[in-house]
């Protein structure tokens, strides 16, 4: 009996030691995975003047001065948020800020402009902003609007009857207003318009866009690369000086097709075409274009001529709005990391660019700093800090300070609250 007791005690000790060894091994292995670390700045940006409020913040860019630019939709604000601009004025607060806002590194508002003007067609629903290497500001839009002379109620009913292409959005069918991209100086002086309102003929039209979601200008080729987008299902490239068409492509580099794919189903093979919206097209330093196929939960990667390279699916079971909303690259020369804004799962994915492996995530759903309500756009500055915007009722711009490379100890970090305030 004593020998059995000794044998049993020895077995327990061995099992306990083995458990401790495996636990320590897993911690060591986790610590070998390195990733950028961030902390939210709950005091950035500073409050806007004039009782101004921001609506859906639907575009974000950082220029060469590390100034942060956003474009938002003042019309998305609720009635009680607009009492100060009612006629007659209903209260002291509040009013919609101008559509385009520029902030410095301290979070001060330094420039504001935008809206309808002479010589161009302002979008019915702003979407996407970029500041190119020459300091010019580009703006897209995804508003369906109402056809000239049409009954607004009838137009709304027609839009409701249009078959969904996936993710709750509609493509084709009926009038679509925002078929243009606008180019301005940083002071808001109009320079050029590509496309005309209501004139798109679909995803193989080379003169108009249709719901352009995001733009980027390649400083090496002076080409404007467009995620086009909400009404179309493609990437299209123009000359950034003349607006002349250069090339376009759909998923896997194929000719785009506007046929209805139905809703995304994660159990089916990957779709051969993009679903609407094609939500981002971003160029890496080594010349690859990363495209957010949002409702299909994937990023597709192309050479600059449209040749397909590879793809990655993120959070495959995400339905509705999809998981791949926008990306930004880390600011090291090699751009080792991709930061992916996921407005359905309410987090930022930190991805190893060489392997497309998700290393860690941060964020959570909510209204507090470091949380998200439909995180929509993402950008980085020269110091490696991250900026995000939120659409729908989020209506917020946030800054996350870069804190260096650190071991990944938790796959999902949650809210990255600062250690000291």
C-alpha positions in Angstrom: 0.0 0.0 0.0 2.8 2.4 0.8 4.5 1.6 -2.5 1.2 2.4 -4.3 0.9 5.6 -2.4 4.5 6.6 -3.3 3.9 5.7 -7.0 0.6 7.8 -7.1 2.3 10.8 -5.4 5.2 10.6 -7.9 2.8 10.5 -10.8 1.0 13.6 -9.5 4.2 15.4 -9.1 5.3 14.5 -12.6 2.0 15.7 -14.0 2.2 18.9 -12.1 5.7 19.6 -13.3 4.7 18.8 -16.9 1.8 21.2 -16.6 4.0 24.0 -15.3 6.6 23.3 -18.1 4.0 23.4 -20.8 2.5 26.6 -19.3 5.9 28.3 -19.2 6.7 27.0 -22.7 3.5 28.6 -24.1 4.3 31.9 -22.4 7.8 31.9 -23.8 6.4 31.1 -27.3 3.9 33.9 -27.0 6.6 36.2 -25.9 8.6 35.4 -29.0 5.8 37.0 -31.1 6.5 40.7 -31.4 4.1 43.4 -32.5 3.6 47.1 -32.3 1.9 48.3 -29.1 -0.4 51.3 -28.8 -2.3 53.4 -26.1 -5.3 55.6 -26.8 -5.0 59.3 -26.2 -8.3 60.2 -24.5 -7.7 63.9 -24.7 -7.2 64.1 -28.5 -8.3 66.0 -30.6 -9.3 69.2 -28.8 -12.9 70.4 -28.8 -14.1 72.1 -32.0 -14.9 75.8 -31.9 -18.3 77.4 -32.6 -20.4 74.6 -31.1 -19.5 72.5 -34.1 -20.1 68.8 -34.2 -18.9 66.1 -36.6 -21.3 63.6 -38.2 -20.3 60.3 -39.8 -16.6 60.6 -40.2 -16.2 58.8 -43.5 -12.6 59.6 -44.6 -9.2 60.1 -43.0 -5.7 61.1 -44.2 -2.4 62.2 -42.7 -0.3 64.6 -44.8 3.5 65.1 -45.0 3.3 67.6 -42.1 1.7 64.9 -39.9 -1.5 67.0 -40.0 -4.7 64.9 -39.8 -7.5 65.4 -42.3 -11.0 64.1 -42.1 -14.2 64.4 -44.2 -17.5 64.0 -42.5 -21.3 64.2 -43.2 -22.9 67.1 -41.4 -26.3 66.0 -42.7 -26.0 62.7 -40.7 -26.4 64.7 -37.4 -29.7 64.4 -35.6 -32.2 67.2 -35.3 -31.3 67.9 -31.6 -27.6 68.2 -32.6 -28.5 71.0 -35.0 -30.6 73.4 -33.0 -28.1 76.3 -33.4 -28.5 76.2 -37.2 -32.3 75.9 -37.2 -34.4 78.7 -38.6 -35.4 80.2 -36.3 -32.4 79.3 -34.1 -33.6 76.9 -31.4 -30.7 77.0 -28.9 -27.0 77.9 -28.6 -25.9 74.4 -29.4 -25.1 73.0 -31.9 -24.3 73.1 -35.7 -22.5 70.9 -38.2 -18.8 71.6 -38.8 -17.7 72.2 -42.4 -17.1 68.9 -44.2 -13.3 69.0 -44.4 -11.3 69.5 -41.2 -7.6 69.6 -40.7 -5.9 69.1 -37.3 -2.3 69.6 -36.2 -0.4 67.1 -34.0 -1.7 68.7 -30.8 -5.3 68.2 -31.9 -6.0 71.9 -32.8 -8.3 72.6 -35.7 -6.2 74.6 -38.2 -8.3 74.6 -41.4 -11.8 73.9 -42.4 -13.8 74.2 -45.7 -15.9 72.2 -48.1 -19.4 71.9 -49.6 -21.1 72.8 -52.8 -19.5 75.5 -55.0 -19.0 76.9 -58.5 -17.6 74.6 -61.1 -18.0 71.2 -59.5 -20.6 68.8 -58.2 -20.2 68.2 -54.4 -21.0 64.6 -53.4 -24.5 63.8 -52.1 -22.7 61.7 -49.4 -19.0 62.4 -48.8 -16.8 59.3 -48.6 -13.0 59.1 -48.5 -10.3 61.7 -48.4 -6.6 61.7 -49.3 -3.8 64.3 -49.4 -1.3 63.6 -52.1 2.5 64.2 -52.3 1.9 67.6 -53.8 -0.5 68.7 -51.0 -3.7 68.4 -53.1 -6.8 67.1 -51.4 -9.0 64.4 -53.1 -12.6 63.6 -52.0 -15.0 60.9 -53.1 -18.7 60.1 -52.4 -21.1 57.2 -52.3 -24.5 59.0 -52.3 -27.3 57.7 -54.5 -29.2 60.9 -54.5 -32.3 61.7 -56.5 -32.4 62.0 -60.3 -33.1 65.5 -61.6 -36.9 65.9 -61.9 -37.6 62.6 -60.1 -40.1 62.3 -57.3 -37.9 61.7 -54.1 -40.4 59.1 -52.7 -40.4 57.2 -56.0 -36.6 57.2 -56.2 -36.4 55.9 -52.6 -38.8 53.1 -53.4 -36.8 52.2 -56.5 -33.6 52.0 -54.4 -35.3 49.8 -51.9 -36.3 47.4 -54.7 -32.7 47.1 -56.1 -31.3 43.6 -55.4 -28.6 43.6 -52.7 -25.1 42.7 -53.9 -24.0 41.7 -50.4 -23.4 43.3 -47.1 -26.6 45.2 -47.1 -25.6 47.5 -50.0 -27.1 48.0 -53.4 -25.3 48.1 -56.7 -26.6 49.0 -60.2 -30.3 49.6 -60.7 -31.7 53.1 -60.6 -30.1 56.5 -60.4 -26.7 56.9 -58.6 -25.5 60.5 -58.0 -22.0 60.3 -56.8 -20.1 59.3 -59.9 -17.2 61.8 -59.4 -14.0 62.4 -57.6 -13.0 66.0 -56.7 -9.5 67.5 -56.4 -8.8 70.7 -54.3 -5.8 72.6 -53.0 -5.3 72.3 -49.3 -7.1 75.6 -48.9 -10.2 74.3 -50.7 -9.7 75.8 -54.1 -11.3 73.6 -56.7 -8.8 72.0 -59.2 -10.4 69.1 -61.1 -13.4 66.8 -61.3 -13.2 63.2 -62.7 -16.6 61.9 -63.7 -20.1 63.5 -63.6 -23.0 63.1 -61.3 -25.5 60.4 -62.4 -23.6 59.4 -65.5 -22.0 56.0 -64.6 -22.5 53.1 -66.9 -21.2 50.5 -64.5 -17.9 48.8 -63.6 -16.4 49.0 -67.1 -17.1 52.7 -67.6 -13.8 54.5 -68.0 -15.1 58.0 -67.7 -17.0 57.9 -64.4 -16.7 56.3 -61.0 -19.7 55.1 -59.0 -19.5 55.4 -55.2 -15.7 55.9 -54.9 -14.8 54.8 -51.4 -11.1 55.7 -51.1 -8.2 57.1 -53.1 -4.4 57.2 -53.1 -1.9 59.0 -55.3 1.3 57.1 -56.1 4.2 59.7 -55.9 6.4 57.6 -58.2 3.9 57.4 -61.1 1.5 60.3 -60.3 -1.4 57.9 -60.6 -4.6 58.1 -58.7 -5.7 54.7 -57.5 -9.4 54.4 -56.6 -11.4 51.8 -54.7 -14.6 52.1 -56.8 -16.4 51.0 -54.6 -20.1 51.2 -53.6 -21.9 51.2 -56.9 -19.0 49.6 -58.9 -16.9 46.6 -58.1 -13.4 47.4 -59.1 -10.1 49.3 -58.7 -9.6 52.1 -61.3 -6.5 54.2 -62.0 -6.3 57.7 -63.5 -3.6 60.2 -64.2 -3.6 62.5 -61.2 -2.8 65.7 -63.3 -5.1 65.2 -66.2 -7.8 62.8 -64.9 -7.2 60.6 -67.9 -8.2 56.9 -67.5 -5.3 54.4 -67.4 -6.7 50.9 -66.4 -9.1 49.0 -64.1 -9.7 45.5 -62.8 -12.0 43.4 -60.6 -11.3 40.6 -58.1 -8.4 38.3 -59.0 -7.4 40.9 -61.7 -10.4 39.8 -63.9 -12.8 42.1 -65.8 -15.3 43.3 -63.2 -18.9 42.1 -63.5 -21.9 43.9 -62.0 -24.0 40.8 -61.7 -25.8 40.2 -58.4 -23.7 37.8 -56.3 -26.3 37.5 -53.5 -25.3 37.8 -49.9 -21.9 36.6 -48.6 -21.9 33.1 -47.3 -18.8 32.0 -45.4 -19.4 28.3 -46.2 -19.2 28.9 -49.9 -15.9 29.2 -52.0 -14.5 32.7 -52.2 -16.4 34.8 -54.7 -14.8 35.4 -58.1 -15.9 39.0 -58.1 -15.8 41.8 -55.5 -18.9 42.6 -53.5 -19.9 46.1 -52.9 -18.3 48.1 -51.3 -14.8 47.7 -52.5 -13.7 49.9 -49.6 -10.0 50.6 -49.8 -7.1 50.5 -52.2 -3.7 51.3 -50.6 -0.2 51.1 -52.1 2.7 49.7 -50.2 6.3 51.0 -50.5 7.3 48.0 -52.5 4.6 48.6 -55.1 1.7 46.3 -54.2 -2.0 47.5 -54.0 -4.0 46.1 -51.1 -7.7 46.1 -51.7 -10.4 45.8 -49.0 -13.2 43.6 -50.3 -15.3 44.4 -47.3 -18.4 42.2 -47.4 -16.3 39.2 -48.5 -14.1 39.6 -45.4 -10.9 39.6 -47.4 -7.9 41.7 -48.6 -6.7 41.0 -52.1 -3.2 42.1 -53.1 -2.2 43.1 -56.7 0.7 44.4 -58.6 0.2 47.9 -59.9 -0.8 46.6 -63.4 -3.7 44.7 -61.8 -2.1 41.3 -61.7 -3.4 39.3 -58.7 -0.8 38.1 -56.2 -2.7 36.7 -53.1 -5.5 37.2 -50.7 -6.2 36.8 -47.0 -9.6 36.3 -45.3 -10.1 38.0 -41.9 -12.8 36.9 -39.4 -14.4 34.7 -42.0 -17.8 34.4 -40.3 -18.4 38.1 -40.2 -21.7 38.9 -42.0 -23.5 42.2 -42.6 -21.0 45.1 -42.9 -18.0 42.7 -43.3 -14.6 42.8 -41.5 -12.1 44.5 -43.9 -13.0 48.3 -43.8 -9.7 50.0 -44.2 -5.9 49.5 -43.8 -2.8 51.5 -43.0 0.8 50.4 -43.0 3.4 50.7 -40.2 5.9 53.5 -40.7 9.1 51.4 -40.8 10.8 51.3 -44.2 9.7 47.7 -44.8 6.2 48.3 -43.6 6.3 45.1 -41.6 2.8 45.5 -40.3 -0.7 46.1 -41.6 -3.3 47.8 -39.4 -6.8 46.7 -40.4 -9.9 48.6 -39.2 -12.7 46.2 -38.6 -16.0 48.1 -38.1 -18.2 45.0 -37.6 -16.1 43.3 -34.9 -15.0 46.7 -33.5 -11.3 46.2 -33.3 -8.0 46.9 -35.1 -6.1 43.8 -36.4 -2.3 44.0 -36.3 -1.1 41.8 -39.2 2.4 40.6 -40.2 2.6 41.8 -43.8 5.0 39.1 -45.0 2.8 36.2 -43.8 -0.6 38.0 -43.5 -1.0 36.5 -40.1 -3.0 38.4 -37.5 -0.6 38.8 -34.5 -3.0 40.6 -32.1 -6.0 43.0 -32.0 -7.0 45.9 -29.9 -10.2 47.8 -29.3 -13.8 46.8 -28.4 -17.3 48.0 -29.0 -18.4 51.0 -27.0 -18.4 54.8 -26.5 -15.4 55.3 -24.3 -11.9 56.2 -25.6 -10.2 53.2 -27.1 -13.5 51.6 -27.9 -15.3 51.8 -31.3 -18.7 52.3 -32.8 -18.2 51.3 -36.5 -14.5 52.1 -36.8 -14.3 53.1 -40.5 -11.0 54.6 -41.5 -7.4 54.3 -40.3 -4.1 56.1 -41.0 -0.6 56.4 -39.5 1.7 59.4 -39.1 5.5 59.5 -39.4 6.0 58.7 -35.7 3.9 55.5 -36.1 0.8 56.7 -34.3 -2.5 55.4 -35.4 -5.6 57.5 -36.1 -9.1 56.1 -36.6 -12.6 57.5 -37.4 -16.0 56.1 -36.8 -19.2 56.3 -38.9 -22.9 55.8 -38.1 -23.5 57.1 -34.6 -19.8 56.8 -33.7 -19.0 60.3 -35.1 -15.5 60.3 -33.6 -11.8 60.8 -34.4 -9.3 59.0 -32.1 -5.5 58.9 -31.8 -3.5 55.9 -30.5 0.1 56.6 -29.5 2.8 54.2 -30.8 4.6 52.7 -27.8 7.2 50.5 -29.6 7.5 46.8 -30.3 6.6 44.5 -27.5 5.8 40.7 -26.9 2.3 39.6 -27.7 0.9 38.2 -24.5 -2.8 38.4 -25.4 -4.2 37.8 -28.9 -7.1 40.2 -28.1 -5.9 43.1 -26.0 -9.2 44.9 -25.6 -9.1 48.6 -24.8 -5.5 49.9 -24.8 -5.9 52.4 -22.0 -2.9 54.5 -21.1 -0.9 53.4 -18.1 -0.5 57.0 -17.0 -2.7 60.0 -17.6 
